[in-house]
Amino acid sequence: MSNAAWESLSNQAVAAAGVVYFLALLAHLVEWSALRRLPVAKAERQPVGAGAPVPADDTTTTGDLESAHHRSAMFGRLGLLLTVLACAIHFVALLGRGLAADPVRVPWGNMYEFTLSGTFFVTLIFLVVRQRLRLAWMAPIVVGTVLTLLMIDVIWLHEEVAPLTEALYSPWLVIHVVSAVIATAAFTLGGLLSVLYLLKERQLARGGGTTGYLARVPEPAALDRTAYRLHAFAFPVWTFAVLITGPIWAHEAWSRYWNWDPKEVWAFITWVVYAAYLHARATAGWKGRNAAYLALLGTATLWFNFIGINFFSTTSQHSYADAPPAVVRTVDPGAADAAHDPLVGV
């Protein structure tokens, strides 16, 4: 296949993945709406389709219960199948994007490609930990978030395939960026759990509820614990990406470990916020609401580092990756470091 054919395949796969994600979201919404009017016992707040019975109230018949459970289980399985299929098509889009370049490269050269990769890893990590961490109830939130980010990526961030600058043709690109993408995906899932924690706590403070989506979300303590586990996993991966592989690659490319570029600074700020989150939990016993707010602050700095710097900073050397190839080739290597910055996308 030609490079143009691979690029066309990638674009078609992104569109197809978006459609399948949308169908998966509809299936998960039907799954939850099937049990929307049925009360949930306090001890039974667990993922839909887990098999525990939903207690009936005075207005609920046995037939209603059986029908709701059957419909919920069917659409839950359909939603999971569609999410797995969408993730597979999403991977094809990434593969085609990399094979469309000449020479062939990893698909992490600009914001469009990094977002495409990041959303793929959000879905992949969710599918991997879904059963272990009992996160089936998060499916509509995760799928909806991925679908929204993909739409933003295609509408506002899309770029034609272009060759990387010479400094980016390095094994460090794979090591550095893949670790950053994995950490970003895990931090994003942790941030979503923190939002749900605050919503769940607010619902309970108002007297709670026995129906609806939040009624079947786990108790705040379980949400807080799961968010902590995801942040604890992502933090060393982010440390490896930002403070180890990034500086090593920078030194290899332009003989400096750190250049105080805005994106480098915000990556370090993100690291400090998440370090404070983990430290506060371990030493000061911060849990619950305070920990959730700090986690959301970290999520905000993470995504501002990724998107905000590219739009609001006029001095960041990372913006070169989005420039036309002809412009990059005309940069005098001795006049600016922008043409040799290896820390793209993070």
PyMOL commands that set and color helices and strands:
alter all, ss='L'
color gray80, all
select helices_A, chain A and resi 3-33+42-44+62-99+111-129+136-157+166-168+171-205+214-216+220-254+262-284+289-312+317-322+325-329+338-340
alter helices_A, ss='H'
color red, helices_A
deselect
rebuild
show_as cartoon
